[in-house]
Amino acid sequence: MTPTLLGRWQSRLLLLATVGLLVTLPFSMGWIVLGSYPVFLWVLGYVAVFGIGWDLLYDYLQKFRWDRDWPAAFQLLAGIWEAIFILLLFKTIGLPGIARTTPIGWFALHYSLIWLAVFTMSQTLMRVVFLRSRFRGGQWL
Amino acid sequence: MNPGLLQIRLRWDDPATGERREPILSVPIALGREFAQMPASLREQRVARIMLDSGQVSRFHALIEQDSVGVAIADQNSSNGTFVNGTRQTRSFLTNGDTIQIGPYQISVFLDIQSAATPIGDSTILFHSETDLPVPDATSTPSESTPTAPAARSNFPPPFFQAQQVSMRDLMDTELMVHEFDYAAIGAGLGSFIWVDLLRLCGARLNQVVAIGMEPQPYARYQRLCQNSQIPLHERLRSNSDSCPDNIWGFPSYAFRESWHSFRQGQIGSALKYLWQVFAEPTLAETYTPRSGSVFASIDREAQRIGWQQIFRYGRVLSIRQTNDGRYAIAYSRSTASHREHAFIVSRYLHLATGYPAIQFLPDLQAYREKTGDFKSVVNAYEEHEHVYQKLEQYGGTVLIRGRGIVASRIVQRIYEARKKNPHISLLHLMRSPKPQGNKFGKAQRQVKHHYEFQPFNWPKACWGGEFRAVLESADPQQRSRLLADWGGTTTADRHAWQRIVQEGLNQGWYKIAFGEVERVEQDGQKGTITYIQEKDFKGKTQLEADFIIDATGLDAKVNANPLLEDLVTHYDLPINALGRLSVANDFELVEMRSSGQGRVYAAGAATLGGPHAAVDSFLGLQYAALAAVDSLVSTRAPNLRYLNGLTSLTQWLRWVTNQAPNQP
């Protein structure tokens, strides 16, 4: 993969707002466990907002690579790091919308499913629906 | 010029094109990136100023001058340094045969200008105009069958083709066949196929499109060049998993397809391996590349699906002219060995993808062949040269390889395989100079091992769809040649198997790397060939004896090597870019070919290098160019074409998956 900064931002926001939301709804609407859990929507929001910043870092790191590429494996590592970052924040200083008592297990399950869905979509349906995006570093607009 | 001045000869290969430069210059010589920043004179002597276009070269980088002791090069406080024979120097005396490295430029120095003279200027092997096979000895074949300018041929195209525009009436009056189309692809190779495929996806009907070329299979020439350069069907190309000439979406990629295929055959290990490769490449796993046979099979399927056999028309295009109704007339020959036939096609939109017109051949090897008539011992890697391996396997012997790109790697592998049948084979790899460090760009540097420079593909990956694609597209022509010099150069793929072979060969002594500039190659009755290496440091001449010499230096794509393009360029005074290729707009249009009407001409492939895209001769690069050209056609409301938006793209993809024709015929 050879994303550009603009491509990273556009893909991240689009995919989180679509498949990310689709994965989150069953959690937040209480279809999995009875009750309403807006905390999952907050998690989705933080992944998007912090991600805008992380993408700046990834784009900078990419410039040290001769091919200016970003292997899918790095995408996974970045995903793990972003999860740890959010987890540390809400467990230590706390994040609005996410209670410190939120179980790590549920957070991990929800986050992993979002990551998997976003990654899968970026490699499949995204290519089919936005066929020019792969020639433009992930930009679809 | 003052005859008392010392003259020296410099020689380098352009890092973007591989083309050889070899000026004779009077000392002092300034080397740098900006002409105006280099001194015009020094101590009342005129300075020869050589521009080396690269971001790694300082504005005024180094100066070659003569003092009482000899000729010396002095670095001018450059950012990236001046290397002489691989060592960084601030000031160093130069001796005959020394190599200076400045950024991506490797420059050989010859103080004895006579002996270093390159025998002939233009040294290439052309493709036969009828069989499309490489013609090693163009001078000995009858003139009718060698590629020549259209004007030199019989009475076709007719005299009215000398005009700027031809009239439809004149065409009809010839009483030759005239067929009309909306879209005509010239070449009918992979570039044409990919453009036609996209046209069909966007709604073009079968009867609107024609592709004119020599061979019905779009990959025929490509396959032949692969096979000659030792990539048989089961071996892997140097191409990305999602560069699929049969599938514009790159999904499912070749790795997915091969993985699925392995899975269904119960080879779970292989299936997982291919997926792991595309997931972790190139950092944690070796880059996945598809087998050539799988790519050809996928093209066959797509050709069938889009009706290529009805679109393809056998013919050799001789000349293209604007018509007086704003379209283009194509004069082409359908002659075969048994009959002569000429005809015309008139089309509103044209796409030129004629491929590489010639194979580069090292001048000293060309001179050897002309002198001796020996076409068996000295071969080009892109020519059919199976006899070399057969002889080696039978009798053993020594092979000398020239060039250090991907083709050289493949041949090293082939020799390794031959050694299993006959261990009395040794391999001498002659390189012009050591490679102390890889190209640099920004904060990154290309990796070098055993003097091979590594890169997964022929350009940095971001040239296809990443940051570099955007940077190059928005750059001006001057910046473009600089960027291409920085990103280009001869590289090979970092494959474990190849590295193991090289290491094993070096350890066991059957593989040796030698450095030097070739002075000449001569025939030796008993031993085959003798390569004389340029004298260096007065240590005496080196001679390399070999039974066979294989030139693995590459292909050539200058416009003037292709008679059809050359005719078009001179007739319509088309601009040529800094690399000697067609100058195209960002949508790959040859804007100067527009006339009064709606017609448009686009180009793709090797003939457009130096323009908006670097990787023009790759599968994905051709798809990029095709997409740019077809989107541009859609915006000019070309007949029956619709923009591929999210929905139509999804529909077309489903048709691809289910192997249905893209639209109604």
Interface residues (C-beta under 8 A of the other chain):
Chain A: T2 P3 T4 Q62 K63 F64 R65 W66 D67 R68 D69 P71 A72 A73 F74 Q123 T124 R127 V128 V129 F130 L131 R132 R134 F135 R136 G137
Chain B: D242 I248 W249 G250 F251 V278 F279 A280 E281 P282 T283 L284 G438 F441 G442 K443 A444 Q445 R446 Q447 Q455 P456 P460 K461 A462 W464 G465 G466 E467 F468 R469 A470 Y624 L627 L644 G646 S649 L650 W653
